[in-house]
Amino acid sequence: MPFANADAAEYWRSAEKEELALQKCKGCGAARFPARHLCPVCWSDQAEWSRASGRGTIYAATVVRRAPSPEYKDMVPYVLALIDLEEGPRMITNLVGDGALNWRIGDAVRVTFERRVDGVMPQFELVGNG
Ligand SMILES: [Zn+2]
């Protein structure tokens, strides 16, 4: 699990409740991910958290078949994906569940939450599969 810095703390608290949360700029309204102090659109430092729909589409993905390090040995093959969220931000994540290896660009996905020993990790699954 990534280190939960102050900007991202609410993201991880929401994940514990199985909610996907995004920062929304109070200046221009843009949603952003990952969490950060300044809006990348208008540079405002005023933001609020809002619950995302959890829906998105696949922008790009790849199937990892060779473990990048020994800890990943039992996880391959797995899918690393770039998901365009309905709210706008593009999120790097894993695609999991039935049919994940047969992803296609543009496929509809929805968030799902994996409980790990060190916390809850938002991931995505294909809609209509599982
Ligand atoms: Zn802004």
Residues whose N, C-alpha, C, O or C-beta is under 5 A from the ligand:
A	BS01	ZN	C25 G27 C28 G29 A30 C39 V41 C42 W43 S44
